[in-house]
Amino acid sequence: MSVRSKFTSVILVLIMLCFACYQGLVGPSETGDDSISDMIDGKETIHVWYTDEAMTDYMNSRALSFMEENEKIRVVPTLVSAVEYLENISDASLEGEVYPDVYLITNDCLEKAYLAGLATEITDPDQKVTTQYYPQAALNAVTYDGKPVAYPFYYDTSLFLYNRTYLDTMAQTKAEALASQEQAPDGAGDGETESEETAVLPTVSGADGLIPRTFDDILTLADEYDAPEGVESILKWDVSDIFYNYFFAGNYMDIGGETGDDSSVVDIYNEQSVACMQMYQSLNQFFSIEADETDYELVLNEFMQGKTLFTVATTDAIAKLEQAKADGTFTWEYGISVMPDINAELQTRALSVTNTAVVNGFGENKEYANAFASYLTCEADASLYERTGKLSARSEVTYDNPMLSRAMDSYMRSTGLPKVIEASNFWVQLEVAYTGIWQGEDADARMKQLEEQMQKQVK
């Protein structure tokens, strides 16, 4: 082949490659080499990894809108396996393969990521990772060693759900009974009896008055409640999963301190936590829930079938309830409140997990990576929920559905997963302890044993 023919062939290959890159047929995530495409269009490429398929459309949309505003940057979101996720990021980063400049991960993994060099202090270019835009729970979640090492993105926490229609009916019945009792015995003869309109309290305010603030309130209400046909339980929740149980003693257990990264803090066994767990155990006698015969989906379905007055759920329940209302399979109104306290002396505190956007410490384009991570998270609004079912960790986001704002109230009061690597099995061990206590084990001895075990691990 002549020199001219070889030159012509090279030109044709380059033209085809340019066309393929332009059409999106060949991209950095497929070729494994950004240098060719960068050389063609002069753009810096930011790779973003995530593991939840529900995020795909949203991630692609946000990448596209970011690129429209920043013409010198290409963003390539990539859905990857959750199996050995952090390990795969580390391997790719160290071996020079295509690795993420930004990746999504839960807050409990941040210590491991930071110590491995896979996370670095964020620059927060728009200065939005502050209490002006986020609740303290979100800021604690992304803090390690006194500095923010990720951007808060979206969260999950446990919520207290109630059937509002049932409470409305109960409030109406109580109001009618009270009005009847308050009518003067001689009023009928004077024609001055109180009309039904003035005697009956508004059902909305009445229902709000019946929302339990403590578990003592729930037990009192259960004694008074004349359950309608179809209602099988006053309260039912998944007692086998620590995410729905943690709140009972959550206010008095501490692993890692407020930001979850202080290995010197291990406080599980104390007077208050034991008292909470003793109350928890006593509820088994009242509600008779078998730990090995129930699960979250079953419990939520029973609530959606009108069989339960109260339950404990996670944020995903809101979308499921709204869909069921839309298709007519859930014919009641529902409400959300913060988790009831144990009683007037003992408070509860729910568990939360915050998904974060991390800037890879091995990345070469940290400025652009921070810019996109900030854009992705700090501007996440109601559309995040509409498109993914995830709730933004930003506190000022407004929703058409007020129940979503009430979920934020629960998140604000929650405690996050700890980051201490040595306590990574704490949740498994705590779940075992809760199950044992529920089934009759001594609460004092079980909590003491758990603290001793955790202290050996982290110290």
C-alpha positions in Angstrom: 0.0 0.0 0.0 1.3 3.5 -0.9 2.1 6.1 1.6 -0.8 8.2 0.2 -3.2 5.2 0.6 -2.1 4.7 4.2 -2.6 8.3 5.0 -6.1 8.3 3.4 -7.0 5.2 5.5 -5.9 6.9 8.7 -8.0 10.0 7.8 -11.1 7.8 7.1 -10.7 6.0 10.5 -10.4 9.3 12.3 -13.5 10.7 10.6 -15.5 7.5 11.5 -14.3 7.7 15.1 -15.3 11.4 15.3 -18.8 10.6 13.9 -19.2 7.7 16.3 -18.2 9.8 19.3 -20.6 12.5 18.2 -23.5 10.1 17.9 -22.7 8.6 21.2 -22.0 5.2 19.6 -18.5 5.1 21.0 -17.9 6.6 24.5 -15.2 6.6 27.1 -17.1 4.1 29.2 -17.1 1.6 26.3 -13.6 2.2 24.9 -11.9 2.5 28.3 -9.7 5.3 26.9 -10.7 8.9 27.2 -7.6 10.3 25.6 -8.8 9.9 22.0 -12.2 11.6 22.5 -10.5 14.3 24.7 -8.0 15.0 21.9 -10.9 15.3 19.4 -13.2 17.7 21.3 -10.9 19.1 24.0 -13.4 18.2 26.8 -12.5 16.9 30.3 -14.4 13.6 31.1 -15.9 13.0 34.5 -17.0 9.4 35.1 -19.8 8.9 37.7 -20.6 5.5 39.1 -23.8 4.4 40.9 -25.5 1.1 41.7 -29.2 1.8 41.8 -31.0 1.3 38.5 -33.8 3.5 39.6 -31.4 6.4 39.3 -30.4 5.9 35.7 -32.8 8.3 33.9 -32.2 10.9 36.5 -28.4 10.6 36.4 -28.4 10.8 32.6 -30.7 13.9 32.7 -28.6 15.7 35.2 -25.4 14.9 33.4 -26.9 16.3 30.2 -28.1 19.5 31.8 -24.8 20.0 33.5 -22.9 19.6 30.2 -25.2 22.1 28.5 -24.1 24.6 31.1 -20.4 23.5 31.1 -19.4 22.9 27.5 -15.8 21.9 28.4 -16.9 19.0 30.6 -18.3 15.6 29.5 -20.1 13.6 32.2 -20.5 9.8 31.8 -22.8 8.2 34.4 -22.4 4.4 34.6 -24.5 1.9 36.4 -22.3 -0.8 38.0 -22.8 -3.8 40.2 -23.2 -3.2 43.9 -21.2 -6.4 44.6 -17.7 -5.4 46.0 -18.5 -1.9 44.8 -15.9 0.0 46.8 -13.3 -2.7 46.2 -13.9 -2.4 42.4 -13.5 1.4 42.6 -10.2 1.0 44.5 -8.9 -1.6 42.0 -9.8 0.5 39.0 -8.3 3.6 40.5 -5.0 1.9 41.4 -4.6 0.0 38.2 -5.2 2.8 35.8 -8.5 1.5 34.4 -11.5 3.7 33.8 -12.5 4.7 37.3 -15.1 7.1 38.7 -14.2 10.6 39.5 -17.5 10.8 41.4 -19.5 7.9 42.9 -22.6 7.4 45.0 -22.3 5.5 48.3 -24.0 5.3 51.7 -22.6 7.4 54.6 -21.5 4.3 56.6 -18.8 3.5 54.0 -17.1 6.9 54.2 -14.4 6.1 56.7 -13.4 3.1 54.7 -13.4 5.2 51.5 -11.4 8.0 53.0 -8.7 5.9 54.6 -8.3 4.1 51.3 -7.8 7.4 49.5 -11.0 7.0 47.6 -12.6 10.1 49.3 -11.3 13.5 49.8 -12.5 16.7 51.5 -15.0 18.4 49.3 -14.5 21.9 48.0 -18.2 22.7 48.0 -17.8 25.4 45.3 -21.3 26.9 45.9 -20.9 26.7 49.7 -24.2 24.9 50.1 -23.2 22.0 52.4 -24.3 24.0 55.4 -27.2 24.2 57.9 -28.8 26.8 55.6 -29.6 24.1 53.1 -29.3 20.8 55.0 -30.4 19.4 58.3 -27.7 18.5 60.8 -28.4 14.8 60.3 -27.2 15.2 56.7 -24.1 17.2 57.6 -23.2 14.6 60.3 -23.6 11.9 57.7 -21.0 13.3 55.4 -18.5 14.4 58.1 -15.4 12.4 58.8 -12.5 13.6 61.0 -14.1 17.0 61.4 -14.5 17.8 57.7 -17.1 17.1 54.9 -15.8 14.3 52.7 -19.0 13.9 50.6 -22.1 15.7 49.4 -25.4 14.7 51.0 -27.7 13.4 48.2 -30.8 11.5 49.3 -31.9 9.7 52.5 -34.1 6.9 53.9 -35.4 6.7 57.4 -38.3 5.1 59.3 -41.7 6.8 59.6 -44.7 6.3 61.7 -47.7 5.7 59.4 -51.4 5.9 60.5 -54.7 5.4 58.8 -56.1 8.9 59.0 -59.6 7.8 57.9 -59.9 5.5 60.9 -58.7 8.2 63.3 -61.1 10.7 61.7 -64.0 8.3 62.4 -62.9 7.7 65.9 -62.6 11.4 66.6 -66.0 12.0 65.1 -67.5 9.3 67.3 -65.9 10.7 70.4 -67.0 14.2 69.6 -70.6 13.1 69.1 -70.6 11.2 72.4 -69.1 14.3 74.2 -71.7 16.6 72.6 -74.5 14.3 73.7 -73.3 14.2 77.3 -72.9 18.0 77.4 -76.5 18.7 76.4 -78.5 20.2 79.3 -81.2 17.8 80.6 -83.8 20.6 80.5 -82.7 22.0 77.2 -85.2 20.0 75.0 -88.2 21.8 76.6 -86.8 25.2 75.9 -85.9 24.4 72.3 -82.3 25.4 72.9 -80.5 22.2 72.3 -77.1 22.5 70.6 -77.2 21.7 66.9 -75.3 18.8 65.4 -73.1 21.3 63.5 -72.0 23.1 66.6 -71.8 20.0 68.8 -69.5 17.9 66.6 -65.9 18.8 66.5 -64.2 19.1 63.1 -62.9 15.6 62.1 -59.5 16.9 60.8 -58.5 18.6 64.1 -60.0 15.7 66.0 -57.9 13.2 64.1 -54.7 15.2 64.8 -55.5 15.1 68.5 -55.5 11.3 68.4 -52.1 10.9 66.8 -50.1 9.1 69.5 -47.1 11.0 70.9 -45.9 8.0 73.0 -46.4 4.2 73.1 -48.3 4.8 76.3 -50.8 6.7 74.1 -51.0 3.8 71.7 -51.9 1.4 74.5 -54.5 3.7 75.9 -56.0 4.2 72.5 -56.1 0.5 71.9 -58.1 0.0 75.1 -60.7 2.6 73.9 -60.8 1.8 70.2 -63.8 0.1 68.8 -62.2 -1.3 65.7 -64.3 -1.4 62.5 -64.7 -4.5 60.5 -61.5 -5.5 58.8 -59.1 -4.0 61.2 -56.9 -6.8 62.7 -54.2 -4.9 64.5 -53.8 -1.5 66.2 -50.1 -1.5 65.6 -47.9 -3.9 63.5 -44.4 -3.5 62.3 -41.5 -5.7 61.1 -39.9 -6.7 64.4 -37.2 -8.8 62.6 -35.5 -5.8 60.9 -33.4 -3.4 62.9 -34.2 -0.5 60.6 -37.8 -0.6 61.9 -36.8 -1.4 65.5 -33.9 0.8 66.2 -35.8 3.8 67.3 -36.9 2.1 70.6 -33.5 2.5 72.2 -31.9 4.7 69.5 -31.8 7.8 71.5 -29.7 6.2 74.2 -27.2 4.1 72.0 -24.2 5.7 70.5 -21.5 4.2 68.3 -19.0 6.7 67.0 -20.5 9.9 68.3 -22.7 12.4 66.4 -20.7 12.0 63.2 -20.2 8.3 63.6 -16.4 8.3 63.3 -15.1 8.4 66.9 -14.0 4.9 67.8 -13.7 5.9 71.5 -17.5 6.3 71.8 -19.3 3.0 72.5 -22.4 3.5 74.7 -25.1 0.8 74.3 -25.7 -0.4 77.9 -27.1 2.2 80.2 -30.2 2.7 82.4 -32.3 4.4 79.7 -31.5 1.9 76.9 -32.3 -1.0 79.1 -35.6 0.6 80.2 -36.5 1.2 76.5 -35.8 -2.4 75.6 -37.8 -3.7 78.6 -40.8 -1.7 77.2 -40.1 -3.1 73.8 -40.2 -6.6 75.1 -43.5 -5.9 76.9 -45.2 -5.0 73.6 -44.9 -8.5 72.4 -47.4 -9.6 75.0 -49.8 -6.9 73.7 -49.3 -7.2 70.0 -48.2 -10.8 69.6 -46.0 -10.3 66.5 -43.9 -13.3 65.6 -40.4 -12.2 64.4 -40.0 -15.2 62.1 -43.4 -14.9 60.5 -43.4 -11.3 59.4 -41.5 -9.0 57.1 -41.7 -5.4 55.9 -43.6 -6.0 52.6 -46.2 -8.1 54.4 -46.7 -5.5 57.1 -47.0 -2.7 54.6 -49.4 -4.6 52.5 -51.6 -5.3 55.5 -51.6 -1.5 56.2 -52.6 -0.8 52.6 -55.4 -3.3 53.0 -56.8 -1.4 55.9 -56.0 -4.2 58.4 -53.8 -2.0 60.6 -54.2 1.3 62.2 -50.5 2.1 62.8 -47.3 0.8 61.3 -43.6 1.7 61.0 -42.4 2.1 57.4 -39.6 3.6 55.3 -39.8 6.4 52.8 -40.6 4.1 49.9 -44.0 3.5 51.5 -45.2 7.0 50.4 -44.9 6.3 46.7 -46.6 2.9 47.1 -49.5 4.4 49.0 -49.9 7.2 46.5 -49.9 4.7 43.7 -52.4 2.5 45.5 -54.7 5.6 46.0 -54.4 6.4 42.3 -55.4 2.9 41.2 -58.1 2.5 43.8 -56.6 -0.3 45.9 -56.1 2.0 48.9 -59.4 3.7 49.6 -58.4 5.5 52.9 -56.5 8.6 53.8 -53.2 8.2 55.5 -50.8 10.3 57.6 -47.2 10.4 58.7 -45.8 11.6 62.0 -42.5 11.4 63.8 -41.9 8.3 65.8 -43.8 8.2 69.1 -41.6 8.3 72.2 -41.7 5.5 74.7 -43.4 7.6 77.4 -43.0 11.0 78.9 -39.5 10.2 80.2 -38.0 8.1 77.4 -37.6 9.5 73.9 -37.1 7.6 70.7 -34.8 8.2 67.8 -35.0 6.6 64.4 -32.2 5.3 62.2 -31.4 6.9 58.9 -29.0 6.2 56.0 -27.8 9.0 53.7 -26.7 8.4 50.2 -23.8 10.6 49.3 -21.8 11.8 46.3 -18.0 11.3 46.8 -15.1 12.8 44.9 -12.5 10.1 44.3 -9.2 11.0 45.8 -7.4 9.4 42.9 -9.2 11.5 40.3 -7.2 13.9 38.1 -10.1 16.3 37.6 -11.2 17.1 41.2 -12.3 20.6 40.4 -14.7 19.4 37.7 -15.7 16.4 39.8 -16.6 18.7 42.7 -18.5 20.9 40.4 -20.7 18.1 39.1 -21.1 16.4 42.5 -22.3 19.8 43.9 -24.6 20.3 41.0 -26.1 16.8 41.3 -26.8 17.0 45.0 -27.1 20.6 46.1 -29.6 21.3 43.4 -31.7 18.2 43.8 -35.3 19.3 44.2 -38.7 17.6 44.1 -38.0 16.2 40.7 -35.6 13.7 42.3 -38.5 12.1 44.1 -40.8 12.3 41.1 -38.3 10.5 38.9 -36.7 8.1 41.3 -38.7 7.8 44.5 -35.7 9.2 46.5 -36.1 12.1 48.9 -33.5 14.8 48.6 -31.5 15.4 51.8 -31.9 19.2 51.3 -34.2 20.6 54.0 -35.7 23.4 52.0 -37.2 21.2 49.2 -40.9 21.6 48.8 -43.3 19.0 47.6 -46.9 19.0 46.4 -47.6 16.1 48.8 -47.2 17.3 52.4 -46.4 13.8 53.6 -43.0 14.1 52.0 -42.1 17.1 54.1 -43.2 15.1 57.2 -40.6 12.5 56.2 -38.0 15.2 56.4 -39.2 15.9 60.0 -38.3 12.3 60.9 -35.0 12.5 59.1 -34.0 15.7 61.0 -34.5 13.8 64.3 -32.7 10.6 63.2 -29.3 9.3 63.8 -27.1 8.0 61.0 -25.3 4.8 60.4 -21.8 4.9 62.1 -18.7 5.0 59.9 -16.3 3.2 62.3 -15.0 0.3 60.3 -14.6 -1.9 63.3 -18.3 -1.5 64.1 -19.5 -2.5 60.7 -21.2 -5.6 62.1 -23.0 -3.6 64.8 -26.3 -3.7 63.0 -26.3 -7.4 62.6 -25.4 -7.9 66.2 -28.0 -5.4 67.3 -30.7 -7.0 65.3 -29.9 -10.4 66.9 -30.1 -8.7 70.4 -33.4 -7.1 69.6 -34.9 -10.4 68.3 -33.7 -12.2 71.5 -35.2 -9.5 73.8 -38.4 -9.6 71.8 -38.6 -13.3 72.4 -38.0 -13.1 76.1 -34.3 -12.8 76.8 -33.2 -10.6 79.7 -32.9 -7.1 78.3 -30.3 -5.9 80.9 -28.0 -8.9 80.2 -28.4 -8.8 76.5 -27.5 -5.0 76.2 -24.6 -5.4 78.5 -23.2 -8.3 76.4 -23.6 -6.3 73.2 -21.7 -3.3 74.5 -18.9 -5.5 75.8 -18.6 -7.1 72.4 -18.5 -3.8 70.5 -15.9 -2.4 72.9 -13.6 -5.3 72.2 -14.0 -4.7 68.5 -13.4 -1.0 68.3 -10.8 -0.4 71.0 
